C-alpha cells in the first residue's frame, strides 16, 4: 500500500488564523516573525508551522487550551529534556489567547521514506539509541503491559511487555525526520509509553507493512534494532495480536484510509506471527 503523503488534520489552522494576542505573545519571546509556513503532515496538532525570525527558524505546534487533546502538549513539554539524543530541543512553551504552543528547534531534513534503505537504516539507528534510554519516573506515562494488556484476555501474562525503556510507539513516517548531518530525529511524543525496548520495533513493523513491505521483509528491518532480539517468539506473537486489536479499535473509532490501512497491516503481521514464520531473536 502506498502512503498518502498529503494527509493532514482537517482542523489544521494557519499561523495567521491565531488570535492576535497569541501571536504577540510568541513575538515577545522570538522577536518579529518574518514569515510562517504551515507544515502539511500529521494529525495531532491543530497548528503546525515553521516560523522564521532574525534568529532563525522554529517549529511551532499548538492546540487550543480547552481542547481535550491539550494534554499532548504538556506531555511533550515534560518529555523534551529526556529525549535529547533523538528528539528536538524545546525552546519555549506559551499559553496565550486560548492557545497552548510549543516552540522546538527546527530540524532541516525530510520525512522518512520507509521504502528507501538509507532512511530505514537511519530510523533503526535512532530506535536503537532510544531503546537505551531509561524512562523518566516523574512523568506519568501508560505502562506497556497495561496499554496492550487491555486488548488481551485477563488471564494472559503480559509481563514480557514491561520494562524501563522510553517507547515512542507512533512510527508514522512524518514523525521521523532524516537530518543529513545527525541521522534520524524523532518528533511528536504524546503516545510515549514505558515498557520493553523491543516493543518499538514491533510498532514500526506495522508502518513498514503499511508502506508496502511484506511482513518478513519488515521484520528483517526490525532485526537491525538490538532490543528486538530480547523478545521471544511467544512475546512477539502475543504483542502482534494485541497491536492488531489496538489498531482495530482505533479504526472502529475513527475510520479513514490511514486507520483502516494500519489495521489491515497490523492483522497481516499478527497472521504472519501466528503462522510461526517470523524472524525473532
Secondary structure, 3 states (H helix, E strand, C coil): CCCCCCCCCCCCECHHHCCHHHHHHHHHHHCCCCEEEECCCCCCCCEEEEEEECCEEEEEEEEECCCHHHHHHHHHHHHHHHCCCCECCEEEEEEECCEEEEEEECCCCEECCCCCHHHHHHHHHHHHHHHCCECCCCCCCEEHHHHCHHHCCCCCCCHHHCCCEEECCCCCHHHEEEECCCEEEECCCCCCEEECCHHHHHHHHHHHHHCCCCHHHHHHHHCCCHHHHHCCHHHHHHHHHHHHHHHHHHHHHCCCHHHHHHHHHHHHHHHHHHCCCCCCC
